Amino acid sequence: MKSQDKELIITHLFDDEIEVVFDAWTNPEKLKHWYAPDGCTINFRFIEVHEGGQFHYCIQSPIHGTAWIIGTYLQIVPLEKLVFTIQLSNENGDLLDQSGKNGQQGWPEKILTTVKFKSIGDQTEVTIHETVSEAESKKTGAYQGWIEMFNKLSRYLTNPIQ
């Protein structure tokens, strides 16, 4: 990423209390319902939500095909913050080169994702920050994917039986 590139930052306001929203990010059974962009499916090989815990999942997209992702939870501060890594892998969990993701040069090998939670009355503000160029993330669809996932989470929290 070029030093002058703006990193990806997205903020979304949820109509739910912080405990409910944070739980949706840290409960593996709830993640399965919303943690994939529209039209995509997600299948977790495993997910261990604790500091040092890892996850490995497959997202299947009708547009982009299949992508295996592996990562590690670096920091979990209840009701405040999640910090985790995201890297492309294969089905066995072996890391793949991300530098040419979707034909884009300069995509980082490892993305650091920080999710912050802020209580605003009965609502929760969630801000996601990723160490990837916002411009590149818009080209690859990653930016729109997060918007879609936030919207899916809002719908899921409104109607959790889906």
CORKAWO-V171089 format. One record per backbone hydrogen bond with DSSP energy under -1.0 kcal/mol. NH is the residue of the N-H (numbers start at 0). CO is the residue of the C=O. Records with the same first field share a line. If there is no record, write none. Layout:
NH->CO ; CO
This chain:
4->1
7->131
9->127
11->125
13->123
20->16
21->17
22->18
23->19
24->20
25->21
26->22
30->26
31->27
32->29
33->30
34->30
35->33
39->36
40->59
42->57
44->55
45->55
47->53
49->47
51->72
52->49
54->70
55->45
56->68
57->42
58->66
59->40
60->64
64->60
66->58
68->56
69->86
70->54
72->52
73->82
74->82
76->80
79->76
80->76
81->114
82->74
83->112
84->71
85->110
86->69
88->67
89->93
92->89
95->87
100->97
102->99
103->100
110->85
112->83
113->128
114->81
115->126
116->79
117->124
119->122
122->119
123->13
124->117
125->11
126->115
127->9
128->113
129->7
130->111
131->129
133->5
136->132
137->133
138->134
139->135
142->136
144->140
145->141
146->142
147->143
148->144
149->145
150->146
151->147
152->148
153->149
154->150
155->151
156->152
157->153
158->154
161->159
